Amino acid sequence: MFRIALLFLAFSTSLSAISIDAKEYLEFALSTMEEGSVNRRYVDWAELRSRVYDKAGDAQTPADTYEAISLALELLGDNHSFFMTPGQVADLATSSGSNIDKIHSRLIGNNIGYISIPGCWTCDDEAMTQFAHKIQDAIQTLDQHDLNRWIIDLRENFGGTMAPMFVGLSSLLDTNVVGYFGDERVLTNCWIVEDGALKLGEYEWLNMKRAPYTIKNRSPYIAILLSGNTASSGEATAIAFLGQKNVYTFGQKTAGATSANELIELPDGACFLLATIYELDRLKRVYRSGITPDAEMADSEAALPAATEWLKLVSY
């Protein structure tokens, strides 16, 4: 009799339903995705919900649904949305993440300026401004050699915040409007880089509080180095140069996180980043699955010598 009771208990537990709290938590996340996902028109929502609720099983607390929410974000197929636990959110908040020490620059030969730009993982205004200043200082120092050829290395730029990258590199951009958020049907905000600031439409994201350096040769040849590690804001930085005269890209196809993420906060301190809109270049070409370089190669290590050789051969 005791054995039968234990078997019945195990059977009834396996059939127990998801709790009201867990279901409400999960449903809020799913409803937000269905309303705002950049791929909302292409997702089979009935199938997605079925798989996500199967994953949630008999979840009793919001934390029990974390893996199910992560699965839902993966099934959106945008290659950019992701989930963060409360602990991960706290770690990010206490980390500067600016990677400013990984900005490297040097002279190649007598007339090629090389700058390597890492991802900038911070939203702190002071840290972002310092990041932009270091790029500006590198450009100004290199330009004392009267350069007309540049290499911007984004191969290890995993993303983060696009503003300091755009503002820092603004000296090498030849126009103010360098891209857009939107898709083939509608444009929402244009990317405007002017007077040391990045604006999204009317919203000023970052102002580095000083005038950008003016390069001596205003129409330089620029090589952009890309890899499969170039992602998110790293890709946006490359897109800002696409369509500019005398710009050529080298390396591997990028990661395909060519969209903007909206931060969705959850009641228990967790959150998820939801890709809500795509990135377009100044010619209004949309990038849905990454950037394919003009000169594509199997090994991203070959990008630098290939770009250097191209810059040696090109002439005005």
Backbone hydrogen bonds, N-H to C=O, Kabsch-Sander energy under -0.5 kcal/mol:
donor,donor_aa,acceptor,acceptor_aa,energy
5,A,1,M,-2.1
6,L,2,F,-1.8
7,L,3,R,-2.2
8,F,4,I,-2.4
9,L,5,A,-2.2
10,A,6,L,-2.3
11,F,7,L,-2.2
12,S,8,F,-2.7
13,T,9,L,-2.1
14,S,10,A,-1.7
15,L,11,F,-0.9
16,S,13,T,-1.2
19,S,59,A,-2.5
23,K,19,S,-2.6
24,E,20,I,-2.6
25,Y,21,D,-2.0
26,L,22,A,-2.6
27,E,23,K,-3.0
28,F,24,E,-2.1
29,A,25,Y,-1.7
30,L,26,L,-2.5
31,S,27,E,-2.8
32,T,28,F,-2.2
33,M,29,A,-2.0
34,E,30,L,-2.6
35,E,31,S,-1.7
36,G,32,T,-2.2
37,S,33,M,-2.7
38,V,275,A,-2.5
40,R,37,S,-1.8
42,Y,39,N,-2.1
43,V,39,N,-0.7
45,W,43,V,-1.2
48,L,44,D,-2.5
49,R,45,W,-2.7
50,S,46,A,-2.0
51,R,47,E,-2.2
52,V,48,L,-2.4
53,Y,49,R,-2.8
54,D,50,S,-1.8
55,K,51,R,-1.8
56,A,52,V,-2.1
57,G,53,Y,-1.9
59,A,56,A,-1.0
64,D,61,T,-1.0
65,T,62,P,-2.0
66,Y,63,A,-1.3
69,I,65,T,-2.5
70,S,66,Y,-2.5
71,L,67,E,-2.0
72,A,68,A,-2.2
73,L,69,I,-2.3
74,E,70,S,-1.9
75,L,71,L,-2.5
76,L,72,A,-0.9
77,G,74,E,-1.4
82,F,273,L,-1.6
84,M,271,C,-2.9
89,V,85,T,-2.3
90,A,86,P,-2.3
91,D,87,G,-2.3
92,L,88,Q,-2.1
93,A,89,V,-2.0
94,T,90,A,-1.3
95,S,92,L,-0.9
102,K,99,N,-2.2
103,I,100,I,-1.4
104,H,102,K,-0.7
104,H,116,S,-1.4
106,R,114,Y,-2.0
108,I,112,I,-3.2
109,G,107,L,-0.6
111,N,108,I,-0.7
112,I,108,I,-1.3
113,G,149,R,-2.5
114,Y,106,R,-2.8
114,Y,112,I,-0.5
115,I,151,I,-2.5
116,S,104,H,-3.3
117,I,115,I,-0.5
117,I,153,D,-2.3
119,G,156,E,-0.6
120,C,159,G,-0.8
121,W,97,G,-2.8
121,W,119,G,-0.7
122,T,120,C,-1.3
128,M,124,D,-2.7
129,T,125,D,-2.5
130,Q,126,E,-2.2
131,F,127,A,-2.0
132,A,128,M,-2.3
133,H,129,T,-2.6
134,K,130,Q,-2.2
135,I,131,F,-1.6
136,Q,132,A,-2.4
137,D,133,H,-3.0
138,A,134,K,-2.0
139,I,135,I,-2.4
140,Q,136,Q,-2.5
141,T,137,D,-2.5
142,L,138,A,-2.4
143,D,139,I,-2.3
144,Q,141,T,-1.0
145,H,142,L,-1.9
146,D,143,D,-1.9
148,N,111,N,-0.8
149,R,111,N,-0.6
150,W,221,Y,-2.3
151,I,113,G,-3.0
152,I,223,A,-2.8
153,D,115,I,-3.1
153,D,151,I,-0.6
154,L,152,I,-0.8
154,L,225,L,-2.1
157,N,154,L,-1.6
158,F,156,E,-1.0
161,T,120,C,-2.6
161,T,159,G,-0.5
162,M,160,G,-0.5
165,M,161,T,-0.5
166,F,162,M,-2.4
167,V,163,A,-2.7
168,G,164,P,-2.1
169,L,165,M,-2.0
170,S,167,V,-1.0
172,L,169,L,-2.2
173,L,170,S,-1.1
178,V,176,N,-0.8
178,V,191,W,-2.3
179,G,191,W,-0.6
180,Y,280,L,-2.3
181,F,189,N,-2.4
182,G,278,Y,-2.3
183,D,186,V,-2.4
188,T,181,F,-2.7
191,W,179,G,-3.3
192,I,190,C,-0.7
192,I,199,K,-2.9
193,V,176,N,-2.7
193,V,191,W,-0.5
194,E,192,I,-0.6
194,E,197,A,-1.8
197,A,194,E,-1.4
198,L,206,L,-2.3
199,K,192,I,-2.9
200,L,203,Y,-3.0
201,G,190,C,-2.0
201,G,199,K,-0.7
203,Y,200,L,-2.0
204,E,202,E,-0.5
205,W,198,L,-2.5
205,W,203,Y,-0.8
206,L,198,L,-1.3
208,M,196,G,-2.9
215,I,213,Y,-0.6
217,N,147,L,-0.5
218,R,216,K,-0.8
221,Y,148,N,-2.4
222,I,246,N,-2.8
223,A,150,W,-2.7
224,I,248,Y,-2.3
225,L,152,I,-2.6
225,L,223,A,-0.5
226,L,250,F,-2.8
230,T,227,S,-1.3
231,A,157,N,-2.2
231,A,229,N,-0.6
234,G,231,A,-2.6
235,E,232,S,-0.5
236,A,232,S,-2.2
237,T,233,S,-2.2
238,A,234,G,-1.6
239,I,235,E,-2.6
240,A,236,A,-1.8
241,F,237,T,-0.5
241,F,238,A,-1.5
242,L,238,A,-0.8
242,L,239,I,-0.7
244,Q,241,F,-2.0
247,V,244,Q,-1.2
248,Y,222,I,-2.3
250,F,224,I,-2.8
251,G,295,A,-2.0
252,Q,226,L,-1.4
254,T,291,I,-1.8
255,A,230,T,-2.6
259,S,257,A,-1.8
260,A,277,I,-3.0
262,E,274,L,-2.8
264,I,262,E,-0.5
264,I,272,F,-2.8
265,E,263,L,-0.6
266,L,270,A,-2.7
269,G,266,L,-2.0
271,C,84,M,-2.2
272,F,264,I,-2.1
273,L,82,F,-3.0
274,L,262,E,-2.6
274,L,272,F,-0.6
275,A,273,L,-0.5
276,T,260,A,-2.5
277,I,260,A,-0.9
278,Y,182,G,-1.3
279,E,258,T,-1.4
279,E,287,Y,-0.7
280,L,180,Y,-2.6
281,D,285,R,-1.8
282,R,178,V,-0.6
282,R,242,L,-0.7
284,K,281,D,-2.2
286,V,284,K,-0.5
287,Y,279,E,-2.3
288,R,286,V,-0.6
289,S,290,G,-0.5
292,T,290,G,-0.5
295,A,249,T,-2.3
296,E,294,D,-0.7
297,M,251,G,-2.6
300,S,298,A,-0.5
302,A,299,D,-1.8
303,A,300,S,-1.6
306,A,302,A,-1.9
307,A,303,A,-2.8
308,T,304,L,-2.6
309,E,305,P,-2.2
310,W,306,A,-2.2
311,L,307,A,-2.5
312,K,308,T,-1.6
313,L,309,E,-1.4
314,V,310,W,-2.1
